[in-house]
Amino acid sequence: MAMTPRLPDDLDAKPTGRARREGRGKQELAIEAIRDAQARAEPKVDDVLAELMDSDAEILHHLK
């Protein structure tokens, strides 16, 4: 579903200037920023497995 966020002036100024400098649209910059934020927020499988292996090492040892 589409959405149209309304940014306050203080949040709109930087993307407006960047879009103008880079010859891109603010929508393109917003999509890129959201994708980047999602990628950073998603737990990395290897990191999660390593953390579980560390935290459950004693239990895993007993299961061998």
CHARMM-style PDB file with segment names, atoms N, HN, CA, C and O in Angstrom:
ATOM      1  N   MET     1       0.842  -1.169   0.000  1.00  0.00      PROA
ATOM      2  CA  MET     1       0.000   0.000   0.000  1.00  0.00      PROA
ATOM      3  C   MET     1       0.893   1.239   0.000  1.00  0.00      PROA
ATOM      4  O   MET     1       1.894   1.299   0.714  1.00  0.00      PROA
ATOM      5  N   ALA     2       0.523   2.200  -0.791  1.00  0.00      PROA
ATOM      6  HN  ALA     2      -0.290   2.151  -1.370  1.00  0.00      PROA
ATOM      7  CA  ALA     2       1.298   3.430  -0.886  1.00  0.00      PROA
ATOM      8  C   ALA     2       1.064   4.313   0.329  1.00  0.00      PROA
ATOM      9  O   ALA     2       0.018   4.252   0.976  1.00  0.00      PROA
ATOM     10  N   MET     3       2.060   5.131   0.620  1.00  0.00      PROA
ATOM     11  HN  MET     3       2.909   5.181   0.095  1.00  0.00      PROA
ATOM     12  CA  MET     3       1.913   6.100   1.696  1.00  0.00      PROA
ATOM     13  C   MET     3       2.638   7.376   1.303  1.00  0.00      PROA
ATOM     14  O   MET     3       3.591   7.349   0.523  1.00  0.00      PROA
ATOM     15  N   THR     4       2.188   8.467   1.839  1.00  0.00      PROA
ATOM     16  HN  THR     4       1.414   8.488   2.472  1.00  0.00      PROA
ATOM     17  CA  THR     4       2.795   9.758   1.555  1.00  0.00      PROA
ATOM     18  C   THR     4       3.152  10.417   2.872  1.00  0.00      PROA
ATOM     19  O   THR     4       2.321  11.097   3.474  1.00  0.00      PROA
ATOM     20  N   PRO     5       4.399  10.217   3.327  1.00  0.00      PROA
ATOM     21  CA  PRO     5       4.772  10.850   4.601  1.00  0.00      PROA
ATOM     22  C   PRO     5       4.958  12.360   4.431  1.00  0.00      PROA
ATOM     23  O   PRO     5       5.433  12.833   3.399  1.00  0.00      PROA
ATOM     24  N   ARG     6       4.586  13.074   5.435  1.00  0.00      PROA
ATOM     25  HN  ARG     6       4.200  12.689   6.274  1.00  0.00      PROA
ATOM     26  CA  ARG     6       4.786  14.526   5.477  1.00  0.00      PROA
ATOM     27  C   ARG     6       5.878  14.798   6.497  1.00  0.00      PROA
ATOM     28  O   ARG     6       5.690  14.582   7.694  1.00  0.00      PROA
ATOM     29  N   LEU     7       7.001  15.265   6.024  1.00  0.00      PROA
ATOM     30  HN  LEU     7       7.154  15.440   5.051  1.00  0.00      PROA
ATOM     31  CA  LEU     7       8.137  15.516   6.911  1.00  0.00      PROA
ATOM     32  C   LEU     7       8.110  16.946   7.427  1.00  0.00      PROA
ATOM     33  O   LEU     7       7.756  17.869   6.694  1.00  0.00      PROA
ATOM     34  N   PRO     8       8.484  17.129   8.688  1.00  0.00      PROA
ATOM     35  CA  PRO     8       8.654  18.499   9.179  1.00  0.00      PROA
ATOM     36  C   PRO     8       9.829  19.145   8.442  1.00  0.00      PROA
ATOM     37  O   PRO     8      10.710  18.456   7.927  1.00  0.00      PROA
ATOM     38  N   ASP     9       9.825  20.447   8.402  1.00  0.00      PROA
ATOM     39  HN  ASP     9       9.109  21.007   8.820  1.00  0.00      PROA
ATOM     40  CA  ASP     9      10.847  21.189   7.652  1.00  0.00      PROA
ATOM     41  C   ASP     9      12.268  20.778   8.011  1.00  0.00      PROA
ATOM     42  O   ASP     9      13.122  20.663   7.133  1.00  0.00      PROA
ATOM     43  N   ASP    10      12.529  20.552   9.312  1.00  0.00      PROA
ATOM     44  HN  ASP    10      11.835  20.645  10.026  1.00  0.00      PROA
ATOM     45  CA  ASP    10      13.896  20.224   9.719  1.00  0.00      PROA
ATOM     46  C   ASP    10      14.343  18.864   9.170  1.00  0.00      PROA
ATOM     47  O   ASP    10      15.538  18.659   8.956  1.00  0.00      PROA
ATOM     48  N   LEU    11      13.418  17.936   8.938  1.00  0.00      PROA
ATOM     49  HN  LEU    11      12.447  18.102   9.111  1.00  0.00      PROA
ATOM     50  CA  LEU    11      13.783  16.638   8.369  1.00  0.00      PROA
ATOM     51  C   LEU    11      13.751  16.650   6.851  1.00  0.00      PROA
ATOM     52  O   LEU    11      14.328  15.765   6.219  1.00  0.00      PROA
ATOM     53  N   ASP    12      13.104  17.614   6.263  1.00  0.00      PROA
ATOM     54  HN  ASP    12      12.635  18.333   6.776  1.00  0.00      PROA
ATOM     55  CA  ASP    12      12.961  17.666   4.804  1.00  0.00      PROA
ATOM     56  C   ASP    12      14.126  18.384   4.126  1.00  0.00      PROA
ATOM     57  O   ASP    12      14.409  18.127   2.956  1.00  0.00      PROA
ATOM     58  N   ALA    13      14.791  19.267   4.832  1.00  0.00      PROA
ATOM     59  HN  ALA    13      14.561  19.476   5.782  1.00  0.00      PROA
ATOM     60  CA  ALA    13      15.824  20.099   4.208  1.00  0.00      PROA
ATOM     61  C   ALA    13      16.997  19.279   3.675  1.00  0.00      PROA
ATOM     62  O   ALA    13      17.418  19.482   2.537  1.00  0.00      PROA
ATOM     63  N   LYS    14      17.526  18.363   4.471  1.00  0.00      PROA
ATOM     64  HN  LYS    14      17.184  18.198   5.396  1.00  0.00      PROA
ATOM     65  CA  LYS    14      18.692  17.598   4.032  1.00  0.00      PROA
ATOM     66  C   LYS    14      18.389  16.705   2.823  1.00  0.00      PROA
ATOM     67  O   LYS    14      19.155  16.717   1.860  1.00  0.00      PROA
ATOM     68  N   PRO    15      17.290  15.926   2.845  1.00  0.00      PROA
ATOM     69  CA  PRO    15      17.018  15.108   1.660  1.00  0.00      PROA
ATOM     70  C   PRO    15      16.734  15.952   0.413  1.00  0.00      PROA
ATOM     71  O   PRO    15      17.066  15.542  -0.700  1.00  0.00      PROA
ATOM     72  N   THR    16      16.130  17.111   0.591  1.00  0.00      PROA
ATOM     73  HN  THR    16      15.860  17.443   1.494  1.00  0.00      PROA
ATOM     74  CA  THR    16      15.871  17.982  -0.559  1.00  0.00      PROA
ATOM     75  C   THR    16      17.183  18.424  -1.187  1.00  0.00      PROA
ATOM     76  O   THR    16      17.347  18.374  -2.406  1.00  0.00      PROA
ATOM     77  N   GLY    17      18.112  18.856  -0.351  1.00  0.00      PROA
ATOM     78  HN  GLY    17      17.980  18.897   0.640  1.00  0.00      PROA
ATOM     79  CA  GLY    17      19.421  19.284  -0.860  1.00  0.00      PROA
ATOM     80  C   GLY    17      20.197  18.141  -1.476  1.00  0.00      PROA
ATOM     81  O   GLY    17      20.810  18.302  -2.531  1.00  0.00      PROA
ATOM     82  N   ARG    18      20.178  16.988  -0.829  1.00  0.00      PROA
ATOM     83  HN  ARG    18      19.680  16.857   0.029  1.00  0.00      PROA
ATOM     84  CA  ARG    18      20.911  15.833  -1.362  1.00  0.00      PROA
ATOM     85  C   ARG    18      20.321  15.386  -2.698  1.00  0.00      PROA
ATOM     86  O   ARG    18      21.058  15.095  -3.640  1.00  0.00      PROA
ATOM     87  N   ALA    19      19.007  15.332  -2.776  1.00  0.00      PROA
ATOM     88  HN  ALA    19      18.408  15.569  -2.011  1.00  0.00      PROA
ATOM     89  CA  ALA    19      18.352  14.928  -4.029  1.00  0.00      PROA
ATOM     90  C   ALA    19      18.735  15.881  -5.158  1.00  0.00      PROA
ATOM     91  O   ALA    19      19.004  15.450  -6.280  1.00  0.00      PROA
ATOM     92  N   ARG    20      18.758  17.157  -4.860  1.00  0.00      PROA
ATOM     93  HN  ARG    20      18.539  17.507  -3.949  1.00  0.00      PROA
ATOM     94  CA  ARG    20      19.121  18.165  -5.870  1.00  0.00      PROA
ATOM     95  C   ARG    20      20.579  17.975  -6.311  1.00  0.00      PROA
ATOM     96  O   ARG    20      20.874  17.999  -7.506  1.00  0.00      PROA
ATOM     97  N   ARG    21      21.485  17.786  -5.350  1.00  0.00      PROA
ATOM     98  HN  ARG    21      21.246  17.767  -4.379  1.00  0.00      PROA
ATOM     99  CA  ARG    21      22.904  17.618  -5.672  1.00  0.00      PROA
ATOM    100  C   ARG    21      23.163  16.357  -6.496  1.00  0.00      PROA
ATOM    101  O   ARG    21      23.988  16.358  -7.410  1.00  0.00      PROA
ATOM    102  N   GLU    22      22.441  15.272  -6.158  1.00  0.00      PROA
ATOM    103  HN  GLU    22      21.771  15.270  -5.415  1.00  0.00      PROA
ATOM    104  CA  GLU    22      22.684  13.992  -6.817  1.00  0.00      PROA
ATOM    105  C   GLU    22      21.808  13.779  -8.054  1.00  0.00      PROA
ATOM    106  O   GLU    22      21.956  12.780  -8.759  1.00  0.00      PROA
ATOM    107  N   GLY    23      20.914  14.703  -8.311  1.00  0.00      PROA
ATOM    108  HN  GLY    23      20.794  15.515  -7.739  1.00  0.00      PROA
ATOM    109  CA  GLY    23      20.032  14.570  -9.460  1.00  0.00      PROA
ATOM    110  C   GLY    23      19.065  13.403  -9.324  1.00  0.00      PROA
ATOM    111  O   GLY    23      18.712  12.757 -10.311  1.00  0.00      PROA
ATOM    112  N   ARG    24      18.640  13.138  -8.090  1.00  0.00      PROA
ATOM    113  HN  ARG    24      18.927  13.663  -7.288  1.00  0.00      PROA
ATOM    114  CA  ARG    24      17.704  12.049  -7.820  1.00  0.00      PROA
ATOM    115  C   ARG    24      16.481  12.618  -7.122  1.00  0.00      PROA
ATOM    116  O   ARG    24      16.486  13.766  -6.678  1.00  0.00      PROA
ATOM    117  N   GLY    25      15.444  11.816  -7.030  1.00  0.00      PROA
ATOM    118  HN  GLY    25      15.440  10.884  -7.391  1.00  0.00      PROA
ATOM    119  CA  GLY    25      14.239  12.252  -6.353  1.00  0.00      PROA
ATOM    120  C   GLY    25      14.294  11.930  -4.873  1.00  0.00      PROA
ATOM    121  O   GLY    25      15.003  11.016  -4.452  1.00  0.00      PROA
ATOM    122  N   LYS    26      13.545  12.683  -4.089  1.00  0.00      PROA
ATOM    123  HN  LYS    26      12.969  13.425  -4.431  1.00  0.00      PROA
ATOM    124  CA  LYS    26      13.482  12.411  -2.647  1.00  0.00      PROA
ATOM    125  C   LYS    26      12.860  11.041  -2.384  1.00  0.00      PROA
ATOM    126  O   LYS    26      13.231  10.365  -1.424  1.00  0.00      PROA
ATOM    127  N   GLN    27      11.919  10.631  -3.231  1.00  0.00      PROA
ATOM    128  HN  GLN    27      11.618  11.180  -4.010  1.00  0.00      PROA
ATOM    129  CA  GLN    27      11.312   9.314  -3.047  1.00  0.00      PROA
ATOM    130  C   GLN    27      12.366   8.221  -3.191  1.00  0.00      PROA
ATOM    131  O   GLN    27      12.387   7.268  -2.412  1.00  0.00      PROA
ATOM    132  N   GLU    28      13.232   8.357  -4.180  1.00  0.00      PROA
ATOM    133  HN  GLU    28      13.215   9.132  -4.812  1.00  0.00      PROA
ATOM    134  CA  GLU    28      14.305   7.377  -4.374  1.00  0.00      PROA
ATOM    135  C   GLU    28      15.224   7.327  -3.154  1.00  0.00      PROA
ATOM    136  O   GLU    28      15.618   6.247  -2.716  1.00  0.00      PROA
ATOM    137  N   LEU    29      15.557   8.477  -2.616  1.00  0.00      PROA
ATOM    138  HN  LEU    29      15.237   9.355  -2.972  1.00  0.00      PROA
ATOM    139  CA  LEU    29      16.399   8.528  -1.420  1.00  0.00      PROA
ATOM    140  C   LEU    29      15.693   7.902  -0.221  1.00  0.00      PROA
ATOM    141  O   LEU    29      16.322   7.201   0.571  1.00  0.00      PROA
ATOM    142  N   ALA    30      14.399   8.149  -0.085  1.00  0.00      PROA
ATOM    143  HN  ALA    30      13.889   8.719  -0.729  1.00  0.00      PROA
ATOM    144  CA  ALA    30      13.640   7.595   1.035  1.00  0.00      PROA
ATOM    145  C   ALA    30      13.574   6.075   0.939  1.00  0.00      PROA
ATOM    146  O   ALA    30      13.745   5.384   1.944  1.00  0.00      PROA
ATOM    147  N   ILE    31      13.327   5.550  -0.255  1.00  0.00      PROA
ATOM    148  HN  ILE    31      13.187   6.112  -1.071  1.00  0.00      PROA
ATOM    149  CA  ILE    31      13.280   4.105  -0.447  1.00  0.00      PROA
ATOM    150  C   ILE    31      14.632   3.480  -0.114  1.00  0.00      PROA
ATOM    151  O   ILE    31      14.700   2.450   0.557  1.00  0.00      PROA
ATOM    152  N   GLU    32      15.695   4.104  -0.582  1.00  0.00      PROA
ATOM    153  HN  GLU    32      15.639   4.941  -1.126  1.00  0.00      PROA
ATOM    154  CA  GLU    32      17.042   3.619  -0.294  1.00  0.00      PROA
ATOM    155  C   GLU    32      17.310   3.611   1.218  1.00  0.00      PROA
ATOM    156  O   GLU    32      17.871   2.652   1.747  1.00  0.00      PROA
ATOM    157  N   ALA    33      16.910   4.672   1.900  1.00  0.00      PROA
ATOM    158  HN  ALA    33      16.454   5.451   1.471  1.00  0.00      PROA
ATOM    159  CA  ALA    33      17.133   4.768   3.347  1.00  0.00      PROA
ATOM    160  C   ALA    33      16.338   3.701   4.100  1.00  0.00      PROA
ATOM    161  O   ALA    33      16.841   3.108   5.055  1.00  0.00      PROA
ATOM    162  N   ILE    34      15.108   3.460   3.676  1.00  0.00      PROA
ATOM    163  HN  ILE    34      14.699   3.942   2.900  1.00  0.00      PROA
ATOM    164  CA  ILE    34      14.279   2.444   4.335  1.00  0.00      PROA
ATOM    165  C   ILE    34      14.874   1.061   4.106  1.00  0.00      PROA
ATOM    166  O   ILE    34      14.931   0.254   5.034  1.00  0.00      PROA
ATOM    167  N   ARG    35      15.316   0.778   2.893  1.00  0.00      PROA
ATOM    168  HN  ARG    35      15.270   1.434   2.139  1.00  0.00      PROA
ATOM    169  CA  ARG    35      15.939  -0.524   2.609  1.00  0.00      PROA
ATOM    170  C   ARG    35      17.214  -0.715   3.431  1.00  0.00      PROA
ATOM    171  O   ARG    35      17.455  -1.795   3.972  1.00  0.00      PROA
ATOM    172  N   ASP    36      18.017   0.326   3.520  1.00  0.00      PROA
ATOM    173  HN  ASP    36      17.821   1.203   3.081  1.00  0.00      PROA
ATOM    174  CA  ASP    36      19.241   0.251   4.320  1.00  0.00      PROA
ATOM    175  C   ASP    36      18.919  -0.007   5.794  1.00  0.00      PROA
ATOM    176  O   ASP    36      19.576  -0.820   6.444  1.00  0.00      PROA
ATOM    177  N   ALA    37      17.915   0.681   6.310  1.00  0.00      PROA
ATOM    178  HN  ALA    37      17.382   1.341   5.782  1.00  0.00      PROA
ATOM    179  CA  ALA    37      17.521   0.503   7.717  1.00  0.00      PROA
ATOM    180  C   ALA    37      17.011  -0.912   7.957  1.00  0.00      PROA
ATOM    181  O   ALA    37      17.323  -1.516   8.983  1.00  0.00      PROA
ATOM    182  N   GLN    38      16.231  -1.445   7.024  1.00  0.00      PROA
ATOM    183  HN  GLN    38      15.978  -0.954   6.191  1.00  0.00      PROA
ATOM    184  CA  GLN    38      15.740  -2.815   7.173  1.00  0.00      PROA
ATOM    185  C   GLN    38      16.885  -3.812   7.167  1.00  0.00      PROA
ATOM    186  O   GLN    38      16.895  -4.754   7.959  1.00  0.00      PROA
ATOM    187  N   ALA    39      17.845  -3.613   6.283  1.00  0.00      PROA
ATOM    188  HN  ALA    39      17.837  -2.847   5.639  1.00  0.00      PROA
ATOM    189  CA  ALA    39      18.986  -4.530   6.199  1.00  0.00      PROA
ATOM    190  C   ALA    39      19.795  -4.520   7.492  1.00  0.00      PROA
ATOM    191  O   ALA    39      20.272  -5.564   7.939  1.00  0.00      PROA
ATOM    192  N   ARG    40      19.950  -3.336   8.094  1.00  0.00      PROA
ATOM    193  HN  ARG    40      19.563  -2.489   7.732  1.00  0.00      PROA
ATOM    194  CA  ARG    40      20.694  -3.250   9.355  1.00  0.00      PROA
ATOM    195  C   ARG    40      19.916  -3.860  10.510  1.00  0.00      PROA
ATOM    196  O   ARG    40      20.511  -4.404  11.441  1.00  0.00      PROA
ATOM    197  N   ALA    41      18.596  -3.776  10.458  1.00  0.00      PROA
ATOM    198  HN  ALA    41      18.113  -3.335   9.701  1.00  0.00      PROA
ATOM    199  CA  ALA    41      17.764  -4.253  11.559  1.00  0.00      PROA
ATOM    200  C   ALA    41      17.572  -5.759  11.542  1.00  0.00      PROA
ATOM    201  O   ALA    41      17.342  -6.360  12.592  1.00  0.00      PROA
ATOM    202  N   GLU    42      17.660  -6.378  10.377  1.00  0.00      PROA
ATOM    203  HN  GLU    42      17.847  -5.889   9.524  1.00  0.00      PROA
ATOM    204  CA  GLU    42      17.458  -7.819  10.287  1.00  0.00      PROA
ATOM    205  C   GLU    42      18.627  -8.548  10.933  1.00  0.00      PROA
ATOM    206  O   GLU    42      19.788  -8.298  10.609  1.00  0.00      PROA
ATOM    207  N   PRO    43      18.301  -9.457  11.857  1.00  0.00      PROA
ATOM    208  CA  PRO    43      19.402 -10.198  12.477  1.00  0.00      PROA
ATOM    209  C   PRO    43      20.095 -11.080  11.437  1.00  0.00      PROA
ATOM    210  O   PRO    43      19.448 -11.689  10.585  1.00  0.00      PROA
ATOM    211  N   LYS    44      21.372 -11.129  11.524  1.00  0.00      PROA
ATOM    212  HN  LYS    44      21.897 -10.634  12.216  1.00  0.00      PROA
ATOM    213  CA  LYS    44      22.151 -11.976  10.624  1.00  0.00      PROA
ATOM    214  C   LYS    44      22.136 -13.395  11.179  1.00  0.00      PROA
ATOM    215  O   LYS    44      22.434 -13.609  12.354  1.00  0.00      PROA
ATOM    216  N   VAL    45      21.792 -14.357  10.339  1.00  0.00      PROA
ATOM    217  HN  VAL    45      21.550 -14.183   9.384  1.00  0.00      PROA
ATOM    218  CA  VAL    45      21.642 -15.746  10.771  1.00  0.00      PROA
ATOM    219  C   VAL    45      22.905 -16.248  11.453  1.00  0.00      PROA
ATOM    220  O   VAL    45      22.825 -16.870  12.512  1.00  0.00      PROA
ATOM    221  N   ASP    46      24.059 -15.991  10.871  1.00  0.00      PROA
ATOM    222  HN  ASP    46      24.124 -15.485  10.011  1.00  0.00      PROA
ATOM    223  CA  ASP    46      25.308 -16.466  11.469  1.00  0.00      PROA
ATOM    224  C   ASP    46      25.532 -15.869  12.858  1.00  0.00      PROA
ATOM    225  O   ASP    46      26.001 -16.554  13.768  1.00  0.00      PROA
ATOM    226  N   ASP    47      25.194 -14.591  13.012  1.00  0.00      PROA
ATOM    227  HN  ASP    47      24.814 -14.035  12.272  1.00  0.00      PROA
ATOM    228  CA  ASP    47      25.359 -13.933  14.308  1.00  0.00      PROA
ATOM    229  C   ASP    47      24.423 -14.538  15.347  1.00  0.00      PROA
ATOM    230  O   ASP    47      24.821 -14.761  16.491  1.00  0.00      PROA
ATOM    231  N   VAL    48      23.183 -14.804  14.951  1.00  0.00      PROA
ATOM    232  HN  VAL    48      22.860 -14.623  14.022  1.00  0.00      PROA
ATOM    233  CA  VAL    48      22.214 -15.388  15.872  1.00  0.00      PROA
ATOM    234  C   VAL    48      22.654 -16.799  16.272  1.00  0.00      PROA
ATOM    235  O   VAL    48      22.598 -17.160  17.447  1.00  0.00      PROA
ATOM    236  N   LEU    49      23.095 -17.597  15.288  1.00  0.00      PROA
ATOM    237  HN  LEU    49      23.141 -17.304  14.333  1.00  0.00      PROA
ATOM    238  CA  LEU    49      23.553 -18.951  15.602  1.00  0.00      PROA
ATOM    239  C   LEU    49      24.767 -18.935  16.515  1.00  0.00      PROA
ATOM    240  O   LEU    49      24.847 -19.730  17.451  1.00  0.00      PROA
ATOM    241  N   ALA    50      25.700 -18.052  16.259  1.00  0.00      PROA
ATOM    242  HN  ALA    50      25.635 -17.405  15.499  1.00  0.00      PROA
ATOM    243  CA  ALA    50      26.889 -17.955  17.110  1.00  0.00      PROA
ATOM    244  C   ALA    50      26.505 -17.576  18.536  1.00  0.00      PROA
ATOM    245  O   ALA    50      27.056 -18.112  19.497  1.00  0.00      PROA
ATOM    246  N   GLU    51      25.568 -16.659  18.666  1.00  0.00      PROA
ATOM    247  HN  GLU    51      25.121 -16.224  17.885  1.00  0.00      PROA
ATOM    248  CA  GLU    51      25.125 -16.249  20.002  1.00  0.00      PROA
ATOM    249  C   GLU    51      24.445 -17.412  20.718  1.00  0.00      PROA
ATOM    250  O   GLU    51      24.675 -17.625  21.908  1.00  0.00      PROA
ATOM    251  N   LEU    52      23.612 -18.162  20.006  1.00  0.00      PROA
ATOM    252  HN  LEU    52      23.425 -17.989  19.039  1.00  0.00      PROA
ATOM    253  CA  LEU    52      22.954 -19.320  20.615  1.00  0.00      PROA
ATOM    254  C   LEU    52      23.968 -20.390  21.016  1.00  0.00      PROA
ATOM    255  O   LEU    52      23.851 -21.000  22.078  1.00  0.00      PROA
ATOM    256  N   MET    53      24.953 -20.608  20.163  1.00  0.00      PROA
ATOM    257  HN  MET    53      25.048 -20.113  19.299  1.00  0.00      PROA
ATOM    258  CA  MET    53      25.981 -21.606  20.481  1.00  0.00      PROA
ATOM    259  C   MET    53      26.733 -21.202  21.749  1.00  0.00      PROA
ATOM    260  O   MET    53      27.039 -22.053  22.585  1.00  0.00      PROA
ATOM    261  N   ASP    54      27.028 -19.930  21.894  1.00  0.00      PROA
ATOM    262  HN  ASP    54      26.780 -19.239  21.215  1.00  0.00      PROA
ATOM    263  CA  ASP    54      27.729 -19.448  23.085  1.00  0.00      PROA
ATOM    264  C   ASP    54      26.846 -19.548  24.329  1.00  0.00      PROA
ATOM    265  O   ASP    54      27.275 -20.041  25.373  1.00  0.00      PROA
ATOM    266  N   SER    55      25.617 -19.075  24.201  1.00  0.00      PROA
ATOM    267  HN  SER    55      25.268 -18.675  23.354  1.00  0.00      PROA
ATOM    268  CA  SER    55      24.751 -19.037  25.378  1.00  0.00      PROA
ATOM    269  C   SER    55      24.277 -20.427  25.798  1.00  0.00      PROA
ATOM    270  O   SER    55      23.989 -20.650  26.974  1.00  0.00      PROA
ATOM    271  N   ASP    56      24.192 -21.356  24.859  1.00  0.00      PROA
ATOM    272  HN  ASP    56      24.426 -21.175  23.903  1.00  0.00      PROA
ATOM    273  CA  ASP    56      23.701 -22.701  25.163  1.00  0.00      PROA
ATOM    274  C   ASP    56      24.799 -23.758  25.079  1.00  0.00      PROA
ATOM    275  O   ASP    56      24.509 -24.943  24.914  1.00  0.00      PROA
ATOM    276  N   ALA    57      26.041 -23.339  25.189  1.00  0.00      PROA
ATOM    277  HN  ALA    57      26.276 -22.376  25.323  1.00  0.00      PROA
ATOM    278  CA  ALA    57      27.165 -24.266  25.037  1.00  0.00      PROA
ATOM    279  C   ALA    57      27.093 -25.417  26.032  1.00  0.00      PROA
ATOM    280  O   ALA    57      27.346 -26.565  25.667  1.00  0.00      PROA
ATOM    281  N   GLU    58      26.755 -25.128  27.268  1.00  0.00      PROA
ATOM    282  HN  GLU    58      26.550 -24.195  27.565  1.00  0.00      PROA
ATOM    283  CA  GLU    58      26.705 -26.177  28.283  1.00  0.00      PROA
ATOM    284  C   GLU    58      25.612 -27.200  27.950  1.00  0.00      PROA
ATOM    285  O   GLU    58      25.840 -28.406  28.040  1.00  0.00      PROA
ATOM    286  N   ILE    59      24.457 -26.727  27.575  1.00  0.00      PROA
ATOM    287  HN  ILE    59      24.271 -25.747  27.502  1.00  0.00      PROA
ATOM    288  CA  ILE    59      23.356 -27.635  27.214  1.00  0.00      PROA
ATOM    289  C   ILE    59      23.743 -28.467  25.997  1.00  0.00      PROA
ATOM    290  O   ILE    59      23.508 -29.676  25.975  1.00  0.00      PROA
ATOM    291  N   LEU    60      24.327 -27.842  24.995  1.00  0.00      PROA
ATOM    292  HN  LEU    60      24.518 -26.861  25.013  1.00  0.00      PROA
ATOM    293  CA  LEU    60      24.734 -28.554  23.789  1.00  0.00      PROA
ATOM    294  C   LEU    60      25.786 -29.610  24.112  1.00  0.00      PROA
ATOM    295  O   LEU    60      25.781 -30.692  23.525  1.00  0.00      PROA
ATOM    296  N   HSD    61      26.687 -29.301  25.043  1.00  0.00      PROA
ATOM    297  HN  HSD    61      26.691 -28.422  25.520  1.00  0.00      PROA
ATOM    298  CA  HSD    61      27.711 -30.258  25.442  1.00  0.00      PROA
ATOM    299  C   HSD    61      27.075 -31.505  26.054  1.00  0.00      PROA
ATOM    300  O   HSD    61      27.515 -32.621  25.779  1.00  0.00      PROA
ATOM    301  N   HSD    62      26.062 -31.327  26.865  1.00  0.00      PROA
ATOM    302  HN  HSD    62      25.704 -30.421  27.088  1.00  0.00      PROA
ATOM    303  CA  HSD    62      25.382 -32.460  27.512  1.00  0.00      PROA
ATOM    304  C   HSD    62      24.567 -33.282  26.520  1.00  0.00      PROA
ATOM    305  O   HSD    62      24.325 -34.466  26.751  1.00  0.00      PROA
ATOM    306  N   LEU    63      24.147 -32.674  25.431  1.00  0.00      PROA
ATOM    307  HN  LEU    63      24.344 -31.712  25.243  1.00  0.00      PROA
ATOM    308  CA  LEU    63      23.363 -33.391  24.436  1.00  0.00      PROA
ATOM    309  C   LEU    63      24.209 -34.245  23.495  1.00  0.00      PROA
ATOM    310  O   LEU    63      23.674 -35.104  22.794  1.00  0.00      PROA
ATOM    311  N   LYS    64      25.507 -34.023  23.473  1.00  0.00      PROA
ATOM    312  HN  LYS    64      25.941 -33.326  24.043  1.00  0.00      PROA
ATOM    313  CA  LYS    64      26.386 -34.784  22.573  1.00  0.00      PROA
ATOM    314  C   LYS    64      26.474 -36.235  22.971  1.00  0.00      PROA
ATOM    315  OT1 LYS    64      27.171 -37.013  22.320  1.00  0.00      PROA
TER     316      LYS     64
END
